[in-house]
Amino acid sequence: MADTIGIVITGASGRMGQMLIKTVMHSATMHLVGAIEQKGHDWVGREVGGAMGSASMGVIVTDDAATAISGADAVIDFTIPQATVAFADMAAAAGVAHIIGTTGFDAKHLAQIANSAKKIPIVRAGNMSLGVNLLVNLTKQVAAALDSDFDIEIIEAHHNKKIDAPSGTALMLGEAAAEGRNVRLEDVRDTKRNGIVGARKQGDIGFVAIRGGDIVGEHDVMFASPTERITLRHVASDRKVFTSGALKAALWAQSQMPGEYDMLDVLGLN
C-alpha cells in the first residue's frame, strides 16, 4: 500500500459514507486508513466492515477525528456544515487535503473553510459528478446567450432524508446562471414562494425543491420565454457518480498547492 494514498472517511455509517468506504476498498490507487463517527454512535469501536455487514477491512471506527485525520493523505467528507468546518480545521492542522461534498453552508462556515484552505488544498463541490459539472458549464453559456425575456427556473429532486434545500447542486447551477447573466445570485435568487407572493420578477432565478422516496438526484434548468422553453437536465441514478468524483478529487489534490478548488478544477473545465 506504500504507493497508494491513505483516505479517511467521515460520517462512516451514512449512506454516502458507506458507499465511499466500499469504493476506496476496491480502489487500486488508495486505501482506507480511518473511519469517523460522532461520539456516542454505536459504530464507534467496531471494525467498519463488520459494522457495515461485510468482510473485515481492518479499520476500527473512531470518534477521535483529529488523530484519524493526522494519519491520512486526504479526508473525504459528506456530513453537515458544523462538522465539516471542524474537520477542515483538523485537516489544516495535519496538512491533509480535504474533499468536501457537504452542502448547506452559510457565509460564516465558508469563511472558516477559506481560512483552512490557506494551509491545505480543499476541494469543495455541491456535486462531484462529471455530468453535473458539464451541466454547470452549459447553464452559464445558455444564460449568457439568452436575454431577460427568458425566466430561469432550477428544479431539483432528492430523497426524503435530505436536510437542506435548495440542494448544493441547485445553488451551483444558480451561480452559473447568474454568472452568465453578469449578476450576483444573492440579488436575484427567488426561493420564497408560499401564499400570495405576487407575479414573478423579471430577471430572478427561481428554485423549486422536491423531496420524496429514494431519489438520488435530479436537476433541471429551465429557460422559459413567452414563446419557447429550453430545459437542461441531469439525472443521477446511482450514488457512485458522487463517490468516483470524490476519489478523483482526493487524488488530484495530492499535487495541488493550498487553496480552494472545485470539481471544475479537478476535471480541467475551469
C-alpha positions as CSV (number, residue, x, y, z in Angstrom):
1,M,0.0,0.0,0.0
2,A,3.0,2.3,0.0
3,D,2.2,3.6,-3.4
4,T,-1.4,4.3,-2.7
5,I,-2.9,7.3,-0.7
6,G,-4.5,6.9,2.7
7,I,-8.1,8.0,2.9
8,V,-10.2,8.8,6.0
9,I,-14.0,8.8,5.6
10,T,-16.2,10.9,7.9
11,G,-19.8,10.0,8.7
12,A,-18.9,6.4,8.1
13,S,-22.3,5.0,8.9
14,G,-24.2,7.2,6.5
15,R,-25.4,6.4,3.0
16,M,-22.6,8.2,1.3
17,G,-20.0,7.2,4.0
18,Q,-20.6,3.5,3.4
19,M,-20.5,3.9,-0.3
20,L,-17.3,5.8,-0.1
21,I,-15.7,3.2,2.1
22,K,-16.7,0.4,-0.3
23,T,-15.3,2.4,-3.3
24,V,-12.0,3.1,-1.5
25,M,-11.6,-0.6,-0.5
26,H,-11.9,-1.6,-4.2
27,S,-9.5,1.2,-5.5
28,A,-6.1,0.5,-6.9
29,T,-4.9,4.0,-6.1
30,M,-5.9,4.5,-2.4
31,H,-6.5,2.6,0.8
32,L,-8.7,3.2,3.9
33,V,-6.9,4.4,7.0
34,G,-9.7,5.7,9.0
35,A,-13.5,5.8,9.5
36,I,-15.0,8.6,11.7
37,E,-18.3,8.7,13.5
38,Q,-19.7,11.1,16.1
39,K,-19.2,10.5,19.8
40,G,-21.8,8.1,21.2
41,H,-22.6,6.4,17.9
42,D,-22.9,2.7,18.2
43,W,-20.4,2.1,15.4
44,V,-17.6,3.6,17.4
45,G,-15.1,1.0,18.5
46,R,-16.4,-1.6,15.9
47,E,-14.5,-2.8,12.9
48,V,-16.0,-0.9,10.0
49,G,-16.5,-3.9,7.7
50,G,-18.4,-5.8,10.4
51,A,-20.5,-2.7,11.2
52,M,-21.4,-2.5,7.5
53,G,-22.3,-6.2,7.5
54,S,-19.4,-7.1,5.1
55,A,-16.0,-8.6,5.4
56,S,-13.4,-7.1,7.7
57,M,-11.5,-4.1,6.4
58,G,-9.1,-3.9,9.3
59,V,-10.2,-0.3,10.3
60,I,-11.8,0.5,13.6
61,V,-14.5,3.3,13.6
62,T,-13.3,6.1,15.8
63,D,-14.7,9.3,17.3
64,D,-11.2,10.8,17.6
65,A,-11.3,12.6,14.3
66,A,-8.1,14.6,14.8
67,T,-6.0,11.5,15.3
68,A,-7.6,9.7,12.4
69,I,-7.1,12.6,10.1
70,S,-3.5,13.1,11.1
71,G,-2.6,9.7,9.7
72,A,-4.2,10.2,6.3
73,D,-3.3,11.8,3.0
74,A,-6.8,13.0,2.4
75,V,-10.2,13.2,4.2
76,I,-13.4,12.8,2.3
77,D,-16.3,14.4,4.0
78,F,-20.1,14.3,3.2
79,T,-21.5,15.3,6.6
80,I,-23.1,18.5,7.9
81,P,-21.7,22.1,7.8
82,Q,-20.7,22.4,11.5
83,A,-18.9,19.1,11.4
84,T,-17.2,19.9,8.1
85,V,-15.8,23.2,9.4
86,A,-14.3,21.3,12.4
87,F,-12.8,18.6,10.0
88,A,-11.4,21.4,7.8
89,D,-9.6,22.9,10.8
90,M,-8.2,19.4,11.8
91,A,-7.1,18.7,8.2
92,A,-5.3,22.1,8.1
93,A,-3.5,21.3,11.3
94,A,-2.4,18.0,10.0
95,G,-1.5,19.2,6.4
96,V,-4.1,16.8,4.9
97,A,-6.1,17.5,1.8
98,H,-9.9,17.9,2.5
99,I,-12.5,16.8,-0.1
100,I,-15.9,18.3,0.8
101,G,-19.2,17.1,-0.5
102,T,-21.2,18.6,2.3
103,T,-23.8,21.3,1.4
104,G,-25.9,23.8,3.3
105,F,-23.1,26.2,4.3
106,D,-23.7,29.8,5.4
107,A,-21.3,32.7,5.0
108,K,-19.6,32.1,8.4
109,H,-18.9,28.4,7.5
110,L,-17.5,29.4,4.2
111,A,-15.2,31.9,5.8
112,Q,-13.9,29.3,8.2
113,I,-13.3,26.9,5.3
114,A,-11.4,29.6,3.4
115,N,-9.2,30.1,6.3
116,S,-8.3,26.4,6.5
117,A,-7.6,26.5,2.7
118,K,-4.7,28.8,3.4
119,K,-2.8,25.8,4.7
120,I,-4.1,22.9,2.6
121,P,-5.9,22.1,-0.7
122,I,-9.6,22.0,-0.2
123,V,-11.9,20.7,-3.0
124,R,-15.5,21.7,-2.2
125,A,-18.3,20.9,-4.6
126,G,-22.1,20.8,-4.3
127,N,-21.9,17.8,-6.7
128,M,-18.9,15.8,-7.8
129,S,-20.3,14.1,-10.9
130,L,-18.8,14.8,-14.3
131,G,-22.3,15.2,-15.8
132,V,-23.4,17.8,-13.3
133,N,-20.2,19.8,-13.8
134,L,-20.7,19.8,-17.5
135,L,-24.3,21.0,-16.8
136,V,-22.9,23.9,-14.8
137,N,-20.8,25.0,-17.8
138,L,-23.7,24.7,-20.2
139,T,-26.0,26.6,-17.9
140,K,-23.6,29.5,-17.8
141,Q,-23.3,29.5,-21.6
142,V,-27.0,29.4,-22.2
143,A,-27.7,32.1,-19.6
144,A,-25.2,34.3,-21.3
145,A,-26.7,33.7,-24.7
146,L,-30.3,34.5,-23.8
147,D,-31.8,37.8,-22.7
148,S,-34.1,38.6,-19.7
149,D,-37.2,37.6,-21.7
150,F,-36.2,34.0,-20.6
151,D,-37.1,33.3,-17.0
152,I,-34.7,30.9,-15.3
153,E,-36.1,28.2,-13.0
154,I,-34.0,25.5,-11.3
155,I,-35.9,22.4,-10.3
156,E,-34.3,19.8,-8.1
157,A,-35.4,16.5,-6.6
158,H,-33.8,14.4,-3.9
159,H,-34.6,11.6,-1.4
160,N,-36.8,12.3,1.7
161,K,-33.8,12.3,4.1
162,K,-32.0,15.3,2.6
163,I,-31.9,18.1,5.1
164,D,-31.0,21.2,3.0
165,A,-32.9,23.0,0.3
166,P,-32.2,24.2,-2.4
167,S,-29.6,21.5,-2.9
168,G,-25.9,22.4,-3.2
169,T,-26.1,21.4,-6.9
170,A,-29.1,23.6,-7.5
171,L,-27.1,26.5,-6.0
172,M,-24.1,25.7,-8.2
173,L,-26.4,25.9,-11.2
174,G,-27.9,29.1,-9.9
175,E,-24.5,30.6,-9.5
176,A,-23.6,29.6,-13.1
177,A,-26.8,31.1,-14.5
178,A,-26.2,34.3,-12.5
179,E,-22.6,34.5,-13.7
180,G,-23.7,34.0,-17.3
181,R,-26.0,37.0,-16.9
182,N,-23.3,39.0,-15.1
183,V,-25.4,39.4,-11.9
184,R,-25.0,38.2,-8.3
185,L,-27.2,35.3,-7.3
186,E,-28.0,36.8,-3.9
187,D,-29.6,39.8,-5.8
188,V,-31.9,37.7,-8.0
189,R,-32.4,34.4,-6.0
190,D,-36.1,33.5,-5.6
191,T,-36.8,30.7,-3.1
192,K,-39.7,32.1,-1.1
193,R,-42.9,31.1,-2.7
194,N,-45.7,30.4,-0.3
195,G,-49.1,32.2,-0.3
196,I,-49.8,35.4,-2.3
197,V,-46.3,36.3,-3.4
198,G,-47.2,38.3,-6.4
199,A,-46.0,38.0,-10.0
200,R,-42.6,36.7,-10.9
201,K,-40.0,39.4,-11.0
202,Q,-38.2,39.6,-14.4
203,G,-34.5,38.6,-14.1
204,D,-35.0,36.5,-11.0
205,I,-33.6,33.0,-10.8
206,G,-36.2,30.7,-9.2
207,F,-35.6,27.5,-7.2
208,V,-38.0,24.6,-6.6
209,A,-37.1,21.7,-4.3
210,I,-38.8,18.3,-4.4
211,R,-38.3,15.7,-1.6
212,G,-39.5,12.1,-1.8
213,G,-38.7,8.4,-1.7
214,D,-35.1,7.4,-2.6
215,I,-34.5,9.9,-5.4
216,V,-30.7,10.1,-5.8
217,G,-30.6,13.5,-7.5
218,E,-32.4,15.2,-10.4
219,H,-31.7,18.7,-11.7
220,D,-33.4,20.7,-14.4
221,V,-32.5,24.2,-15.5
222,M,-35.4,25.7,-17.4
223,F,-35.2,28.8,-19.6
224,A,-38.7,29.9,-20.4
225,S,-39.8,32.8,-22.7
226,P,-43.3,33.7,-23.8
227,T,-42.7,31.7,-27.0
228,E,-40.4,28.8,-26.2
229,R,-38.7,26.8,-23.4
230,I,-35.2,25.3,-23.2
231,T,-34.5,22.7,-20.5
232,L,-31.1,21.3,-19.5
233,R,-31.3,18.1,-17.4
234,H,-29.2,15.8,-15.3
235,V,-30.4,12.6,-13.6
236,A,-28.2,10.7,-11.2
237,S,-29.3,7.0,-11.0
238,D,-26.5,5.8,-8.7
239,R,-24.6,7.5,-5.9
240,K,-21.4,6.0,-7.5
241,V,-21.2,9.1,-9.6
242,F,-20.5,11.1,-6.4
243,T,-18.1,8.7,-4.9
244,S,-16.0,8.3,-8.0
245,G,-15.8,12.1,-8.3
246,A,-14.7,12.4,-4.7
247,L,-11.9,9.9,-5.1
248,K,-10.8,11.6,-8.3
249,A,-10.6,14.9,-6.3
250,A,-8.6,13.2,-3.5
251,L,-6.0,12.0,-5.9
252,W,-5.9,15.3,-7.8
253,A,-5.5,17.3,-4.6
254,Q,-2.2,15.5,-3.7
255,S,-0.3,17.6,-6.2
256,Q,-2.0,20.9,-5.5
257,M,-0.9,24.0,-3.5
258,P,-3.1,25.2,-0.6
259,G,-6.3,26.9,-1.8
260,E,-9.9,26.4,-2.5
261,Y,-10.9,24.3,-5.6
262,D,-14.0,22.8,-7.1
263,M,-14.7,19.9,-9.4
264,L,-14.3,22.1,-12.5
265,D,-10.7,22.5,-11.5
266,V,-10.3,18.7,-10.9
267,L,-11.9,18.0,-14.3
268,G,-9.9,20.6,-16.1
269,L,-13.0,22.6,-17.1
270,N,-12.1,25.9,-15.4
